[in-house]
Amino acid sequence: MSPLPVSLPFADRAEAGRRLAERVRAFAVTDPIVVALPRGGVPVGAELARRLRAPLDVLVVRKIGLPGHAELGVGALAEDGHVCFDDSMLARLGVSRERLAETVAAERAELARRLEVYRGTRSAPRLAGRDVIVVDDGVATGGTARAALRMVRRARPARLVLAVPVASGTAVEALRPEVDQLVVLTAPANFRAVGEWYRDFRQLSDEHVTTLLAELRDQSAENDSERAVRIRAGEEHLDGDLAVPSVVHGTVVFALGHGRHDPRHRTVAAALRRAGYATLLLDLLTSQEWRREEETGASGVDTRRLGERLAAAVRWLRRSTDAADRPVGLVGSGSGAAAALVAAAELPDDVGAVLARDGRIDMAEDALTRVRVPVLALVEGEDSFVREIAEWAMGRLAGPRELRVVAGAEQLLSGPEDWQRAADSAVEWFGRHL
């Protein structure tokens, strides 16, 4: 992303983080996490994490300075132990890597000390498969930022974003190839040092950093508590994950065959929680039934029974959680799409709206005329048969309905942009009808 003109200087790092948040929001989709470079990046990252409702952690990187001229960076050391040398700089200076061995060792010791101070006994955060937003208060040369970004890339994130309020033009160009998205609020032509672009650029202490990290950890735990649940449905017990934000406008149940751990579904659920909805990701099939389906192509459980199981889960929500006085929405996916319509027909006073996608909703044929709640169906545009039977099924519904044709609905969550569209559809639909 290209930098845009902004009002300068920033009042302080917190203000810079707040102004950065709206530019970053579109890229914080897949189980996002903010990782800040301490010390200066942490106040920026803290404001970003608050507004994105994402967890905050640190990524410790130490600059390797030229012996005798410590201010001149010739490399950087990341917390996973990898050293990123600026070999072109070393060649110009006529300095070998071997001459830096003592400096690297000293920086390893300082890095270990800071990790112990900032993270204590906590393990490093999981970065694989997530949208990782790396944050600093600014970038002058890009040496430490490059080491941090390469460390994150080695962890195989879903998407790697670098977000900084201010940077030099040379750093922007140097770091652009390292990331999937680069968000820089401004890259002044007369850039000399990061601190020049803040009115308050005071030095931060380790205590300041640890206080902010602890505050965000407490806030994250308070705002979005998740727990595993087992729900009795007839003779079976269903496994689910219930997550409740601090402010709840309603509850949405994800009716899935056996996919509650799939990051695609979790992405949509996280977006709904940010919008104020508690979420229950529920496997409608037991592990034994799922294994049978994997082996034979059929679980042996028909749509009516799946709908009954989902209805039992909705009753449990209304009886055993704070959702008793709030509407419940259903997201049905795959075999859960038809099950969601069956449950909506059975519980007209408990279910407020349904979103169905990538499933044969006509399999709920016997229940369709009794569904009176608003239903949104997402169907593939290229498959005329699927579209026609969806249109037939929607025509039998007794309540408000909307059919949206999308490209490849059965692969609707194939990439991050598709995940965002699915999340936006869910938030918009339930915002209208719950």
N, C-alpha and C positions, 0 to 999 in steps of 0.2 A: 504494500500500500504506500502511496506517495505521501510525504508530509504535506500538511496544509498550513496556511498562515494562521497563527494563534496569537492571542494577546500575551505579551511577555513583559517582565519576567513572571514566572510562577511565584505565588506567595510563599509556598513551601512544598515539601514533597507530598504531603497529604492532598493538597489542592491538585497537584499534577496527577496523582492517582485517580482522583475523581474525574478529571477531565479526560483521562485516558480510557475510563471504563466504557463509555458509549462507543468508542471506536473499536474496542476489543470484543464487545458482547456478541457480535455475529460469528465469532470464531470460537466461542466457548460453548461447545455443543455436546461433545462426547465425553461424559464424565470429567468435566474440566477440573484442572488444578492449577493454581498460581504458584510458581516457585520464584523467589526473589533472591537477588544477589546481595548479601549483607556487606556493609551495614546499610548503605544509603538506599538500596532497592527495597528494603523491607517496609518502610512507611508508605511507599508508592504501592507496593504489592498488597499491603493491608487494605487500603481503600479500594483497590481493584477487586480483591476477594470479597469484601463486604457487599459490593454492588452486584457482583456476579453470583453471589451466594455459592462460592466455591471455596474449597479448603486452601490454606496457605502453608507453605513450607519454605525452607531455604535451600539454596544450592550454593555450596561454598567453593569458591575458586580463589586461588592466590596468584597474584602477578609474580613473575620471575624477572627481577631487575638485573641489569648488567652490574657485575661486581665493581664497586667503587662509584657507581652511578645508579643507585637503586631506583631512581625515578624513571629511568629509561627501561621500559618493558621490552623484553626479548622473548617472552613466552608466558605461559600460564599453566597452572596445575589445577586439575579438577578433583573433586572429592572421590571419584572412583579410581584415582591413582594415575590417570593418563596425563601426560605432559604435552601441551600443544606449543611447539617452538615456532618462532618467526624466523624461519631459515634464511629468508632473503635479507632480513636485518642482520642476522649473525654473519652472513657472507659479506655484507658491506662493511661490517665492523672488524672482520677477520677474527671472529671468536668462535671456537668450537663448542659443541654441546658439552664435551667433557669438562671444560673450564667452569661450567655452571653446576657441577655436581654438588658442591657444598651449599650453594644457594638453594638448589632444589630440595636438598635434605632439610635445610632450615625451614623452608616453606611447608614441607610435609608436616613437620612438627607443629607449626603454627596452625595449619589447616586442621589437624587432628584436635588441637586444643579448642578451636572455635566450634568444631562439630560437637564436641562434648558439651560445650557451654550452650549452644543453640538447640541441640536436639536431645541431649542427655542420653537416656537408654532407649529412646524411641528409634525404631528402624527407619531407614530412608523410605520416602513415599513411593508407592507403585506408580510408574509412569507409562508402562506398556499399555497400548490401546486407548490412551486418554488424550484429550486435547490439552497440551502442556503450554502454559503461557509463562515465558521467562521474562522477568521484570528487573529493570535497574532504574536508577534515577537519571541516568544519561550515559552516553557512550562517546568517548573521545577518539580512541584509536581502534577499539574493538577487539583487543587481544584477549582480555578476560571473558568477554561475552562469547567470543568464538569457542573458547575451551568449554564454557558452560553449555552452549548449544550442541556441540559435538558429543558431549556426555549424554545429553538428553536424547539425541538422535540414536545413540547406541542402545538406548533402552526401548526403541521401537514404539514411539508414541503414535497415536492416530493422526495427530496434527501438531506441528511445532510452530509456535508463535513467539516472536520477540516483540515486546511492547515497552517502549521507552518514551518519556516526554520530549527529550531533546538529544540530538546526536550531530556529529560532524558529517558533512557530505561524504567524505572519504569512508567513514565507518559504515554509513548506510549502504554504499555500493559494495563494500567488502563483505558485509554480513548478509546481504540479500540472498545469495546462493545457499546460505546455510539453513534457511528456514522455509516453511511453507507460506507463512504470512509475516510481513514486517509492518508493525504499526509504530510510526514515529510522528509525534504531534508537530514537531518543527525541526528543521535542519538549517540553522542560520548560516548565511554565507560568511559572516564574520566570526564564526565559532572559534573560540580559543580554549575554553575550559567549561566543564559542566556547571560549576558553581556560579558562573557569571549570569546564568539564566534563572536564578532563584534569588528572591529577596532574603529569605531565611535559609541558609545552607549550613547550619551549624553541624559540628561533628557529633556523631551519635556514639553512644556507649553500647557495650555488650548487653548491659541491663535493659536499655531501651529496646533492643532487638528482641530479647527473650520475653519482655513484657508484652510486646505486640503479638508475638507468636502464641503465647499462652492465652491472650484475650481472644484471638481468632479461633483457637482450638476449642475454647469453652463455648464461643458463639456457634461454631459449627455443630457441636454436640447438642446444644440447646435447640438450634433451628431445624435440625434434620435428623432426628433419631430414627434409626432403622433397626428392626429386629426380625428374626425368623419366626414364623408362626406355623402351627399345624392345625388344620381345620377339619373337624369331623363332617363327612358328607355321606350319610347312610352308613354302609359298612366300611367305607374307605376313609383314609386320612390324607388330606391334600397339603402339600408344602407351598409356602408362600413367603414373601418378604414384604413387610409393612413398614413404610417410612412416613413420618408425620412432620411437616414443617411447623414452625412456631405459630404462624397464623394460618388457620385452615378455613377455606371457603366451601369445601366439599371433599368428597373422596372419589377416586377413580380406581376401578378394579381392572387389571389386565388379565383377560381370559386367554390363557395360552395352553397349548398342548403340553409341552415340556421345555419351555424356553425362558424361564424367569431370569436366568443368568446371562442371557444374550445381551451384549452391550448395546445392541440396536434398540431393544425394548427399554433398557435402562436409560438410554438417552432421552427418549420421549417422556419417560416417567420423571426424570430429573427436571425437564422443562415444565411439566405440570406442577411439580413441587415449588419451583421458583414462582409460579403463578398463584400459589396458595392452595394447592390440592394435595391431600394425603394420597398415597398410592399403595396399592396392594398388587404385587406381581404374583400371579397364582398359576401353578401347574395343575391343570385339570386331570391329567393322567398320572397314575402312580408310576414309580420307576419300573415296575414289572410290566405294566401295560405299554410304557414307552419302548422298552426293549423289544417287546413283541412286535410293536409297530415298525421298529427299525429292521427287524428280521423278516417280517412277513408283508409289510406294507399296510397292515390293519391292526389296530389296537384291540378290537373286539368291543369297544365302547361306542354306542350310537349317540347321535346328536341329542336325543331326548335326555339320556342319562348325564351327558356332559352339562346340559342346561340345568338339570336338577342339582348337580354338584355346585355349579356357579351360584344358583339361587341359595343353596345352603351357606355358601361363603358370604353372600350379601346379608343374609339373616344374622350370621355370626358378627359381621361388622356392626350392624345396627344394635346388636345386643351387648357386645363385649368391648366396644371401643367408643371414643368420643364422637363417632359418626352417627350416633342415634338420632340427632336432630338436624342432620345435614343431608342434602341430596347425594345420591350415589350415581356415578357414571360408569359405563362399561366400555372397555376397548376390547373387541374380539378380533383375534388374529388366527388365521388358518382354521383349524377345526373349532377354535373358540369363537369365530365370527357368528356361525349359526347358533352356537350355544348361548351367546349373548342375547340373541333375539328370543330364544326360548325362555331365558331367565327374565327378560323384560316383560314378556307376556304373563309369566307366573307371578311377578311381583310389581304390578303397576303402581303401587303406592310407595315403593322403595327405590325404584330405578328411575332416574330423571332424564337420561339421554344415553344413546348408544353410538359408538363409532365402530364400524366393521370394515376390515380390509383383508385382502388376499385370502378370501375364503368363500366357499359355496354357501351363500346365505339362503339359497333355495332349499338347503337341507333342513331348514327349520319350517318347512311348508305347513305343517299342522298348527304352528303357533303364529304364523304371520298375521292373520286377520285379528288377532288379539293384542298385537303390539300397538300401543297408542302413544308411546313416548317418541320424541324426535330421534330419527335415525339418519346418520351420515354413512354412506357406503362409498368406498374408494375402489374402483375397478379398473382393470387394464383396458386401454383403448384399442390395442391392436388385435386382441382376441375377441372377435365378434360373438362367438358362442358364449363366453363368460359374460360379456356385456349384456347380451340378450336375456340370459337367465337371471342376471342381477336386476335388470329392468322389470322382468316379470315378477320377481320376488318383491321388489320395492312397490310395485303397483298394488300388491295385496295388503300392504301395511295400512293400519287404520289411523295412524297419526302422521304428523309432519315428517317428511323425508326429503333427503337430498342425495343425489347420486353424482359423484364427481369422477370423471374419466381422467386417468393419469397414465403416463407412459410406463408400462411395466409395473403394475401394482404389486405383483407377486415378488418383485425385487425392489419395493419402494424404499427400503432402507439400505441400499447398496453402497452408498457413499455418504460422507459427512453432510453435503448439501441436501441430499435426499432426507437424511435424518432430521435436519432442521425443518424441512418442509412438512414432514410428518408431525413433528412436535408443534409447529405453528398451527397446523390444522386441528390438532387435538385441543390446544389451548383456546383457539378461537371458538370451536364448536361447544366445548363445555362452558366456556365463558358466557356464551349466548343462552345456554339451555339449563345449566345447573343453578 
